[in-house]
Amino acid sequence: MLPMTTRIAIAPHGMATAPTVAPDRSNQVVQKPYPNYKVIVLNDDFNTFQHVAECLMKYIPGMSSDRAWKLTNQVHYEGQATVWVGPQEQAELYHQQLSRAGLTMAPLEVA
């Protein structure tokens, strides 16, 4: 608990009023973690299933063939899929790489 400071207000003509107690301001810094970002691929009418799956395996670290195909199907049947979630800098890189490969991308979103 922080120490309390007592301040006394002085009324006109030098008469003291009841003391006012005001807490000292806290100098504590609250640390907040950086947010994660979602990389989302959108469905379109020109990318093939094969191309989407290959791009996911090529640009998303640790992407297995099975996972890539599941996500590709999700993109097609649900209209979009979150293909990666993590720190902003990496999310920006993967988003840019997938976009340059021709995939239709949603803007990065905070997870």
A tleap script that builds the chain and sets N, CA, C and O, in Angstrom:
source leaprc.protein.ff14SB
mol = sequence {
  NMET LEU PRO MET THR THR ARG ILE ALA ILE
  ALA PRO HIE GLY MET ALA THR ALA PRO THR
  VAL ALA PRO ASP ARG SER ASN GLN VAL VAL
  GLN LYS PRO TYR PRO ASN TYR LYS VAL ILE
  VAL LEU ASN ASP ASP PHE ASN THR PHE GLN
  HIE VAL ALA GLU CYS LEU MET LYS TYR ILE
  PRO GLY MET SER SER ASP ARG ALA TRP LYS
  LEU THR ASN GLN VAL HIE TYR GLU GLY GLN
  ALA THR VAL TRP VAL GLY PRO GLN GLU GLN
  ALA GLU LEU TYR HIE GLN GLN LEU SER ARG
  ALA GLY LEU THR MET ALA PRO LEU GLU VAL
  CALA
}
set mol.1.N position { 0.854 -1.164 0.000 }
set mol.1.CA position { 0.000 0.000 0.000 }
set mol.1.C position { 0.901 1.229 0.000 }
set mol.1.O position { 1.951 1.231 0.644 }
set mol.2.N position { 0.506 2.249 -0.703 }
set mol.2.CA position { 1.296 3.474 -0.791 }
set mol.2.C position { 1.025 4.357 0.425 }
set mol.2.O position { -0.082 4.341 0.963 }
set mol.3.N position { 2.035 5.136 0.870 }
set mol.3.CA position { 1.820 6.031 2.010 }
set mol.3.C position { 0.849 7.147 1.618 }
set mol.3.O position { 0.805 7.561 0.459 }
set mol.4.N position { 0.079 7.627 2.583 }
set mol.4.CA position { -0.874 8.702 2.350 }
set mol.4.C position { -0.229 10.021 2.780 }
set mol.4.O position { 0.530 10.069 3.748 }
set mol.5.N position { -0.539 11.073 2.053 }
set mol.5.CA position { -0.051 12.399 2.400 }
set mol.5.C position { -1.231 13.208 2.900 }
set mol.5.O position { -2.292 13.199 2.276 }
set mol.6.N position { -1.072 13.897 3.995 }
set mol.6.CA position { -2.134 14.727 4.534 }
set mol.6.C position { -1.884 16.157 4.109 }
set mol.6.O position { -0.792 16.699 4.280 }
set mol.7.N position { -2.933 16.758 3.547 }
set mol.7.CA position { -2.859 18.164 3.169 }
set mol.7.C position { -3.941 18.891 3.953 }
set mol.7.O position { -5.055 18.385 4.090 }
set mol.8.N position { -3.628 20.054 4.458 }
set mol.8.CA position { -4.589 20.828 5.235 }
set mol.8.C position { -4.980 22.048 4.418 }
set mol.8.O position { -4.132 22.814 3.961 }
set mol.9.N position { -6.281 22.207 4.248 }
set mol.9.CA position { -6.783 23.378 3.537 }
set mol.9.C position { -6.992 24.492 4.549 }
set mol.9.O position { -7.520 24.255 5.636 }
set mol.10.N position { -6.588 25.686 4.204 }
set mol.10.CA position { -6.726 26.835 5.090 }
set mol.10.C position { -7.910 27.676 4.618 }
set mol.10.O position { -7.966 28.097 3.462 }
set mol.11.N position { -8.842 27.911 5.518 }
set mol.11.CA position { -10.012 28.719 5.190 }
set mol.11.C position { -9.635 30.195 5.305 }
set mol.11.O position { -8.616 30.527 5.911 }
set mol.12.N position { -10.442 31.073 4.735 }
set mol.12.CA position { -10.180 32.509 4.868 }
set mol.12.C position { -10.056 32.898 6.336 }
set mol.12.O position { -10.669 32.263 7.194 }
set mol.13.N position { -9.302 33.891 6.626 }
set mol.13.CA position { -9.038 34.424 7.974 }
set mol.13.C position { -8.245 33.458 8.820 }
set mol.13.O position { -8.289 33.546 10.048 }
set mol.14.N position { -7.496 32.506 8.187 }
set mol.14.CA position { -6.582 31.653 8.930 }
set mol.14.C position { -7.218 30.521 9.692 }
set mol.14.O position { -6.532 29.873 10.483 }
set mol.15.N position { -8.507 30.241 9.497 }
set mol.15.CA position { -9.144 29.152 10.224 }
set mol.15.C position { -8.896 27.830 9.493 }
set mol.15.O position { -9.121 27.734 8.287 }
set mol.16.N position { -8.446 26.843 10.205 }
set mol.16.CA position { -8.184 25.539 9.591 }
set mol.16.C position { -9.490 24.772 9.441 }
set mol.16.O position { -10.352 24.795 10.320 }
set mol.17.N position { -9.612 24.096 8.313 }
set mol.17.CA position { -10.768 23.234 8.107 }
set mol.17.C position { -10.328 21.802 8.339 }
set mol.17.O position { -9.169 21.552 8.671 }
set mol.18.N position { -11.236 20.869 8.169 }
set mol.18.CA position { -10.898 19.458 8.352 }
set mol.18.C position { -9.809 19.077 7.343 }
set mol.18.O position { -9.854 19.517 6.194 }
set mol.19.N position { -8.839 18.269 7.757 }
set mol.19.CA position { -7.764 17.888 6.838 }
set mol.19.C position { -8.314 17.089 5.642 }
set mol.19.O position { -9.239 16.288 5.768 }
set mol.20.N position { -7.705 17.345 4.490 }
set mol.20.CA position { -8.031 16.599 3.282 }
set mol.20.C position { -6.918 15.596 3.047 }
set mol.20.O position { -5.744 15.963 3.006 }
set mol.21.N position { -7.279 14.339 2.892 }
set mol.21.CA position { -6.282 13.306 2.680 }
set mol.21.C position { -6.313 12.926 1.206 }
set mol.21.O position { -7.339 12.492 0.681 }
set mol.22.N position { -5.170 13.099 0.549 }
set mol.22.CA position { -5.056 12.744 -0.871 }
set mol.22.C position { -3.924 11.742 -1.023 }
set mol.22.O position { -2.836 11.964 -0.493 }
set mol.23.N position { -4.152 10.644 -1.733 }
set mol.23.CA position { -3.075 9.653 -1.907 }
set mol.23.C position { -1.992 10.186 -2.841 }
set mol.23.O position { -2.263 10.942 -3.774 }
set mol.24.N position { -0.758 9.771 -2.562 }
set mol.24.CA position { 0.331 10.098 -3.478 }
set mol.24.C position { 0.070 9.398 -4.801 }
set mol.24.O position { -0.547 8.334 -4.841 }
set mol.25.N position { 0.541 9.999 -5.875 }
set mol.25.CA position { 0.395 9.372 -7.191 }
set mol.25.C position { 1.352 8.190 -7.302 }
set mol.25.O position { 2.475 8.226 -6.798 }
set mol.26.N position { 0.893 7.175 -7.954 }
set mol.26.CA position { 1.705 5.984 -8.123 }
set mol.26.C position { 2.666 6.179 -9.286 }
set mol.26.O position { 2.288 6.700 -10.336 }
set mol.27.N position { 3.882 5.767 -9.097 }
set mol.27.CA position { 4.876 5.822 -10.164 }
set mol.27.C position { 5.063 4.453 -10.802 }
set mol.27.O position { 6.029 4.235 -11.533 }
set mol.28.N position { 4.148 3.533 -10.532 }
set mol.28.CA position { 4.263 2.191 -11.080 }
set mol.28.C position { 3.933 2.200 -12.564 }
set mol.28.O position { 3.026 2.900 -13.012 }
set mol.29.N position { 4.677 1.419 -13.306 }
set mol.29.CA position { 4.428 1.259 -14.737 }
set mol.29.C position { 3.760 -0.086 -14.930 }
set mol.29.O position { 4.266 -1.110 -14.470 }
set mol.30.N position { 2.628 -0.087 -15.606 }
set mol.30.CA position { 1.927 -1.328 -15.892 }
set mol.30.C position { 2.394 -1.817 -17.248 }
set mol.30.O position { 2.234 -1.128 -18.255 }
set mol.31.N position { 2.969 -3.001 -17.272 }
set mol.31.CA position { 3.464 -3.552 -18.528 }
set mol.31.C position { 2.359 -4.347 -19.200 }
set mol.31.O position { 1.724 -5.205 -18.587 }
set mol.32.N position { 2.143 -4.044 -20.476 }
set mol.32.CA position { 1.156 -4.775 -21.266 }
set mol.32.C position { 1.900 -5.497 -22.373 }
set mol.32.O position { 2.772 -4.915 -23.017 }
set mol.33.N position { 1.566 -6.751 -22.600 }
set mol.33.CA position { 2.243 -7.481 -23.684 }
set mol.33.C position { 1.819 -6.926 -25.039 }
set mol.33.O position { 0.721 -6.390 -25.187 }
set mol.34.N position { 2.698 -7.060 -26.016 }
set mol.34.CA position { 2.336 -6.670 -27.363 }
set mol.34.C position { 1.239 -7.592 -27.859 }
set mol.34.O position { 1.254 -8.788 -27.568 }
set mol.35.N position { 0.284 -7.048 -28.608 }
set mol.35.CA position { -0.790 -7.921 -29.099 }
set mol.35.C position { -0.309 -8.822 -30.228 }
set mol.35.O position { 0.658 -8.507 -30.922 }
set mol.36.N position { -0.987 -9.934 -30.399 }
set mol.36.CA position { -0.750 -10.803 -31.542 }
set mol.36.C position { -1.637 -10.352 -32.691 }
set mol.36.O position { -2.661 -9.703 -32.480 }
set mol.37.N position { -1.240 -10.696 -33.893 }
set mol.37.CA position { -1.988 -10.327 -35.092 }
set mol.37.C position { -2.358 -11.579 -35.871 }
set mol.37.O position { -1.624 -12.568 -35.879 }
set mol.38.N position { -3.523 -11.514 -36.532 }
set mol.38.CA position { -4.011 -12.642 -37.324 }
set mol.38.C position { -3.742 -12.390 -38.806 }
set mol.38.O position { -4.013 -11.306 -39.324 }
set mol.39.N position { -3.205 -13.408 -39.480 }
set mol.39.CA position { -3.020 -13.382 -40.933 }
set mol.39.C position { -4.187 -14.190 -41.511 }
set mol.39.O position { -4.317 -15.387 -41.254 }
set mol.40.N position { -5.033 -13.511 -42.298 }
set mol.40.CA position { -6.267 -14.116 -42.788 }
set mol.40.C position { -6.266 -14.139 -44.316 }
set mol.40.O position { -6.091 -13.109 -44.967 }
set mol.41.N position { -6.465 -15.331 -44.871 }
set mol.41.CA position { -6.585 -15.500 -46.325 }
set mol.41.C position { -8.069 -15.523 -46.666 }
set mol.41.O position { -8.861 -16.183 -45.993 }
set mol.42.N position { -8.439 -14.788 -47.729 }
set mol.42.CA position { -9.827 -14.717 -48.179 }
set mol.42.C position { -10.038 -15.558 -49.427 }
set mol.42.O position { -9.110 -15.780 -50.205 }
set mol.43.N position { -11.258 -16.018 -49.607 }
set mol.43.CA position { -11.617 -16.759 -50.805 }
set mol.43.C position { -11.659 -15.809 -51.997 }
set mol.43.O position { -11.979 -14.630 -51.844 }
set mol.44.N position { -11.340 -16.315 -53.170 }
set mol.44.CA position { -11.442 -15.537 -54.404 }
set mol.44.C position { -11.777 -16.496 -55.539 }
set mol.44.O position { -11.865 -17.708 -55.338 }
set mol.45.N position { -11.961 -15.945 -56.728 }
set mol.45.CA position { -12.363 -16.761 -57.876 }
set mol.45.C position { -11.218 -17.116 -58.816 }
set mol.45.O position { -11.457 -17.675 -59.887 }
set mol.46.N position { -9.993 -16.810 -58.444 }
set mol.46.CA position { -8.897 -17.053 -59.384 }
set mol.46.C position { -7.760 -17.890 -58.855 }
set mol.46.O position { -6.994 -18.411 -59.666 }
set mol.47.N position { -7.586 -18.061 -57.551 }
set mol.47.CA position { -6.522 -18.924 -57.026 }
set mol.47.C position { -7.027 -20.357 -56.916 }
set mol.47.O position { -8.139 -20.602 -56.450 }
set mol.48.N position { -6.196 -21.296 -57.351 }
set mol.48.CA position { -6.564 -22.708 -57.255 }
set mol.48.C position { -6.286 -23.218 -55.841 }
set mol.48.O position { -5.503 -22.633 -55.092 }
set mol.49.N position { -6.940 -24.309 -55.503 }
set mol.49.CA position { -6.683 -24.954 -54.216 }
set mol.49.C position { -5.195 -25.275 -54.090 }
set mol.49.O position { -4.583 -25.033 -53.050 }
set mol.50.N position { -4.630 -25.815 -55.148 }
set mol.50.CA position { -3.216 -26.217 -55.153 }
set mol.50.C position { -2.317 -25.018 -54.845 }
set mol.50.O position { -1.404 -25.120 -54.026 }
set mol.51.N position { -2.576 -23.882 -55.502 }
set mol.51.CA position { -1.736 -22.694 -55.310 }
set mol.51.C position { -1.834 -22.185 -53.871 }
set mol.51.O position { -0.818 -21.846 -53.264 }
set mol.52.N position { -3.049 -22.130 -53.323 }
set mol.52.CA position { -3.220 -21.642 -51.951 }
set mol.52.C position { -2.475 -22.552 -50.974 }
set mol.52.O position { -1.735 -22.068 -50.117 }
set mol.53.N position { -2.664 -23.850 -51.098 }
set mol.53.CA position { -1.999 -24.797 -50.190 }
set mol.53.C position { -0.476 -24.696 -50.306 }
set mol.53.O position { 0.228 -24.704 -49.295 }
set mol.54.N position { 0.029 -24.602 -51.535 }
set mol.54.CA position { 1.483 -24.488 -51.729 }
set mol.54.C position { 2.030 -23.195 -51.123 }
set mol.54.O position { 3.109 -23.201 -50.531 }
set mol.55.N position { 1.308 -22.106 -51.263 }
set mol.55.CA position { 1.755 -20.835 -50.675 }
set mol.55.C position { 1.795 -20.914 -49.155 }
set mol.55.O position { 2.731 -20.418 -48.527 }
set mol.56.N position { 0.790 -21.531 -48.569 }
set mol.56.CA position { 0.768 -21.663 -47.111 }
set mol.56.C position { 1.965 -22.475 -46.631 }
set mol.56.O position { 2.614 -22.113 -45.650 }
set mol.57.N position { 2.257 -23.576 -47.327 }
set mol.57.CA position { 3.406 -24.410 -46.936 }
set mol.57.C position { 4.729 -23.681 -47.158 }
set mol.57.O position { 5.677 -23.871 -46.396 }
set mol.58.N position { 4.797 -22.864 -48.177 }
set mol.58.CA position { 6.037 -22.160 -48.505 }
set mol.58.C position { 6.331 -21.005 -47.544 }
set mol.58.O position { 7.480 -20.804 -47.151 }
set mol.59.N position { 5.304 -20.251 -47.168 }
set mol.59.CA position { 5.547 -19.006 -46.432 }
set mol.59.C position { 5.220 -19.049 -44.941 }
set mol.59.O position { 5.730 -18.222 -44.185 }
set mol.60.N position { 4.397 -19.976 -44.504 }
set mol.60.CA position { 4.053 -20.049 -43.078 }
set mol.60.C position { 4.924 -21.118 -42.421 }
set mol.60.O position { 4.805 -22.296 -42.757 }
set mol.61.N position { 5.796 -20.728 -41.494 }
set mol.61.CA position { 6.700 -21.696 -40.862 }
set mol.61.C position { 5.949 -22.843 -40.188 }
set mol.61.O position { 4.946 -22.635 -39.505 }
set mol.62.N position { 6.452 -24.040 -40.393 }
set mol.62.CA position { 5.895 -25.216 -39.735 }
set mol.62.C position { 4.563 -25.688 -40.303 }
set mol.62.O position { 3.914 -26.555 -39.719 }
set mol.63.N position { 4.151 -25.125 -41.436 }
set mol.63.CA position { 2.863 -25.501 -42.030 }
set mol.63.C position { 2.988 -26.876 -42.691 }
set mol.63.O position { 3.773 -27.065 -43.620 }
set mol.64.N position { 2.212 -27.814 -42.201 }
set mol.64.CA position { 2.203 -29.157 -42.796 }
set mol.64.C position { 1.272 -29.173 -44.002 }
set mol.64.O position { 0.440 -28.283 -44.174 }
set mol.65.N position { 1.425 -30.178 -44.815 }
set mol.65.CA position { 0.558 -30.344 -45.970 }
set mol.65.C position { -0.900 -30.530 -45.536 }
set mol.65.O position { -1.806 -29.917 -46.102 }
set mol.66.N position { -1.117 -31.379 -44.529 }
set mol.66.CA position { -2.485 -31.618 -44.044 }
set mol.66.C position { -3.128 -30.329 -43.542 }
set mol.66.O position { -4.275 -30.034 -43.877 }
set mol.67.N position { -2.399 -29.570 -42.748 }
set mol.67.CA position { -2.936 -28.300 -42.210 }
set mol.67.C position { -3.202 -27.308 -43.343 }
set mol.67.O position { -4.229 -26.629 -43.344 }
set mol.68.N position { -2.281 -27.223 -44.308 }
set mol.68.CA position { -2.448 -26.305 -45.435 }
set mol.68.C position { -3.714 -26.633 -46.213 }
set mol.68.O position { -4.456 -25.731 -46.603 }
set mol.69.N position { -3.965 -27.913 -46.441 }
set mol.69.CA position { -5.162 -28.316 -47.188 }
set mol.69.C position { -6.430 -28.067 -46.391 }
set mol.69.O position { -7.449 -27.685 -46.965 }
set mol.70.N position { -6.389 -28.276 -45.070 }
set mol.70.CA position { -7.556 -27.971 -44.225 }
set mol.70.C position { -7.878 -26.483 -44.275 }
set mol.70.O position { -9.038 -26.090 -44.398 }
set mol.71.N position { -6.834 -25.658 -44.177 }
set mol.71.CA position { -7.039 -24.205 -44.232 }
set mol.71.C position { -7.526 -23.765 -45.612 }
set mol.71.O position { -8.370 -22.876 -45.721 }
set mol.72.N position { -6.996 -24.386 -46.660 }
set mol.72.CA position { -7.426 -24.064 -48.020 }
set mol.72.C position { -8.909 -24.376 -48.196 }
set mol.72.O position { -9.645 -23.588 -48.790 }
set mol.73.N position { -9.344 -25.512 -47.685 }
set mol.73.CA position { -10.767 -25.857 -47.736 }
set mol.73.C position { -11.603 -24.876 -46.920 }
set mol.73.O position { -12.704 -24.504 -47.325 }
set mol.74.N position { -11.082 -24.463 -45.777 }
set mol.74.CA position { -11.799 -23.485 -44.950 }
set mol.74.C position { -11.949 -22.159 -45.707 }
set mol.74.O position { -13.016 -21.545 -45.682 }
set mol.75.N position { -10.879 -21.723 -46.377 }
set mol.75.CA position { -10.944 -20.502 -47.181 }
set mol.75.C position { -12.061 -20.636 -48.215 }
set mol.75.O position { -12.882 -19.732 -48.369 }
set mol.76.N position { -12.088 -21.750 -48.911 }
set mol.76.CA position { -13.064 -21.948 -49.976 }
set mol.76.C position { -14.501 -22.032 -49.453 }
set mol.76.O position { -15.389 -21.354 -49.971 }
set mol.77.N position { -14.730 -22.854 -48.440 }
set mol.77.CA position { -16.086 -23.128 -47.988 }
set mol.77.C position { -16.632 -22.116 -46.984 }
set mol.77.O position { -17.845 -21.921 -46.900 }
set mol.78.N position { -15.745 -21.469 -46.222 }
set mol.78.CA position { -16.206 -20.495 -45.223 }
set mol.78.C position { -15.895 -19.055 -45.621 }
set mol.78.O position { -16.342 -18.119 -44.958 }
set mol.79.N position { -15.134 -18.871 -46.697 }
set mol.79.CA position { -14.836 -17.521 -47.175 }
set mol.79.C position { -13.538 -16.939 -46.663 }
set mol.79.O position { -13.038 -15.957 -47.212 }
set mol.80.N position { -12.986 -17.529 -45.621 }
set mol.80.CA position { -11.712 -17.054 -45.072 }
set mol.80.C position { -11.172 -18.057 -44.073 }
set mol.80.O position { -11.891 -18.925 -43.579 }
set mol.81.N position { -9.875 -17.915 -43.787 }
set mol.81.CA position { -9.244 -18.730 -42.747 }
set mol.81.C position { -8.090 -17.955 -42.140 }
set mol.81.O position { -7.330 -17.294 -42.846 }
set mol.82.N position { -7.969 -18.044 -40.829 }
set mol.82.CA position { -6.814 -17.483 -40.137 }
set mol.82.C position { -5.702 -18.515 -40.258 }
set mol.82.O position { -5.810 -19.622 -39.729 }
set mol.83.N position { -4.631 -18.144 -40.957 }
set mol.83.CA position { -3.568 -19.107 -41.249 }
set mol.83.C position { -2.367 -18.988 -40.317 }
set mol.83.O position { -1.518 -19.879 -40.271 }
set mol.84.N position { -2.300 -17.879 -39.572 }
set mol.84.CA position { -1.188 -17.703 -38.632 }
set mol.84.C position { -1.555 -16.615 -37.647 }
set mol.84.O position { -2.228 -15.651 -38.011 }
set mol.85.N position { -1.119 -16.753 -36.390 }
set mol.85.CA position { -1.320 -15.739 -35.352 }
set mol.85.C position { -0.014 -15.574 -34.604 }
set mol.85.O position { 0.599 -16.555 -34.184 }
set mol.86.N position { 0.415 -14.315 -34.436 }
set mol.86.CA position { 1.645 -14.067 -33.698 }
set mol.86.C position { 2.039 -12.610 -33.736 }
set mol.86.O position { 1.224 -11.751 -34.070 }
set mol.87.N position { 3.305 -12.318 -33.390 }
set mol.87.CA position { 3.775 -10.941 -33.306 }
set mol.87.C position { 3.609 -10.169 -34.618 }
set mol.87.O position { 3.652 -10.738 -35.708 }
set mol.88.N position { 3.418 -8.862 -34.474 }
set mol.88.CA position { 3.110 -7.999 -35.614 }
set mol.88.C position { 4.139 -8.075 -36.736 }
set mol.88.O position { 3.765 -8.196 -37.902 }
set mol.89.N position { 5.415 -8.005 -36.411 }
set mol.89.CA position { 6.440 -7.973 -37.455 }
set mol.89.C position { 6.402 -9.237 -38.323 }
set mol.89.O position { 6.487 -9.153 -39.549 }
set mol.90.N position { 6.276 -10.398 -37.691 }
set mol.90.CA position { 6.190 -11.645 -38.457 }
set mol.90.C position { 4.884 -11.701 -39.240 }
set mol.90.O position { 4.864 -12.132 -40.394 }
set mol.91.N position { 3.799 -11.268 -38.615 }
set mol.91.CA position { 2.497 -11.263 -39.296 }
set mol.91.C position { 2.558 -10.397 -40.551 }
set mol.91.O position { 2.019 -10.772 -41.591 }
set mol.92.N position { 3.209 -9.246 -40.458 }
set mol.92.CA position { 3.348 -8.361 -41.619 }
set mol.92.C position { 4.132 -9.046 -42.736 }
set mol.92.O position { 3.780 -8.926 -43.910 }
set mol.93.N position { 5.191 -9.760 -42.371 }
set mol.93.CA position { 6.004 -10.456 -43.362 }
set mol.93.C position { 5.187 -11.535 -44.075 }
set mol.93.O position { 5.166 -11.586 -45.304 }
set mol.94.N position { 4.509 -12.404 -43.303 }
set mol.94.CA position { 3.743 -13.489 -43.913 }
set mol.94.C position { 2.600 -12.936 -44.763 }
set mol.94.O position { 2.312 -13.459 -45.840 }
set mol.95.N position { 1.960 -11.893 -44.281 }
set mol.95.CA position { 0.870 -11.245 -45.025 }
set mol.95.C position { 1.389 -10.733 -46.371 }
set mol.95.O position { 0.767 -10.941 -47.412 }
set mol.96.N position { 2.520 -10.071 -46.328 }
set mol.96.CA position { 3.115 -9.516 -47.558 }
set mol.96.C position { 3.520 -10.627 -48.523 }
set mol.96.O position { 3.272 -10.519 -49.724 }
set mol.97.N position { 4.133 -11.679 -48.021 }
set mol.97.CA position { 4.568 -12.780 -48.875 }
set mol.97.C position { 3.379 -13.470 -49.544 }
set mol.97.O position { 3.419 -13.757 -50.740 }
set mol.98.N position { 2.333 -13.734 -48.781 }
set mol.98.CA position { 1.155 -14.388 -49.342 }
set mol.98.C position { 0.454 -13.478 -50.352 }
set mol.98.O position { -0.028 -13.939 -51.386 }
set mol.99.N position { 0.406 -12.204 -50.046 }
set mol.99.CA position { -0.202 -11.241 -50.963 }
set mol.99.C position { 0.572 -11.161 -52.271 }
set mol.99.O position { -0.023 -11.144 -53.348 }
set mol.100.N position { 1.897 -11.113 -52.180 }
set mol.100.CA position { 2.738 -11.056 -53.385 }
set mol.100.C position { 2.628 -12.328 -54.219 }
set mol.100.O position { 2.851 -12.308 -55.430 }
set mol.101.N position { 2.281 -13.434 -53.561 }
set mol.101.CA position { 2.101 -14.695 -54.281 }
set mol.101.C position { 0.725 -14.747 -54.952 }
set mol.101.O position { 0.403 -15.714 -55.642 }
set mol.102.N position { -0.071 -13.717 -54.748 }
set mol.102.CA position { -1.355 -13.630 -55.419 }
set mol.102.C position { -2.569 -13.998 -54.599 }
set mol.102.O position { -3.689 -13.951 -55.107 }
set mol.103.N position { -2.375 -14.369 -53.323 }
set mol.103.CA position { -3.527 -14.708 -52.505 }
set mol.103.C position { -4.263 -13.421 -52.108 }
set mol.103.O position { -3.665 -12.353 -51.978 }
set mol.104.N position { -5.570 -13.561 -51.922 }
set mol.104.CA position { -6.378 -12.423 -51.500 }
set mol.104.C position { -6.362 -12.401 -49.968 }
set mol.104.O position { -6.746 -13.368 -49.310 }
set mol.105.N position { -5.908 -11.276 -49.426 }
set mol.105.CA position { -5.678 -11.176 -47.991 }
set mol.105.C position { -6.587 -10.142 -47.345 }
set mol.105.O position { -6.858 -9.087 -47.919 }
set mol.106.N position { -7.057 -10.462 -46.137 }
set mol.106.CA position { -7.753 -9.477 -45.308 }
set mol.106.C position { -6.677 -8.608 -44.644 }
set mol.106.O position { -5.537 -9.051 -44.505 }
set mol.107.N position { -7.016 -7.388 -44.236 }
set mol.107.CA position { -6.034 -6.601 -43.484 }
set mol.107.C position { -5.673 -7.338 -42.183 }
set mol.107.O position { -6.473 -8.104 -41.646 }
set mol.108.N position { -4.464 -7.090 -41.699 }
set mol.108.CA position { -4.069 -7.707 -40.427 }
set mol.108.C position { -5.037 -7.275 -39.329 }
set mol.108.O position { -5.474 -6.124 -39.289 }
set mol.109.N position { -5.366 -8.208 -38.442 }
set mol.109.CA position { -6.258 -7.922 -37.335 }
set mol.109.C position { -5.560 -8.261 -36.028 }
set mol.109.O position { -4.774 -9.206 -35.954 }
set mol.110.N position { -5.859 -7.475 -34.996 }
set mol.110.CA position { -5.359 -7.818 -33.671 }
set mol.110.C position { -6.128 -9.039 -33.197 }
set mol.110.O position { -7.355 -9.091 -33.280 }
set mol.111.N position { -5.387 -10.019 -32.697 }
set mol.111.CA position { -6.025 -11.280 -32.263 }
set mol.111.C position { -6.756 -11.102 -30.955 }
set mol.111.O position { -7.348 -12.053 -30.444 }
savepdb mol mol.pdb
quit
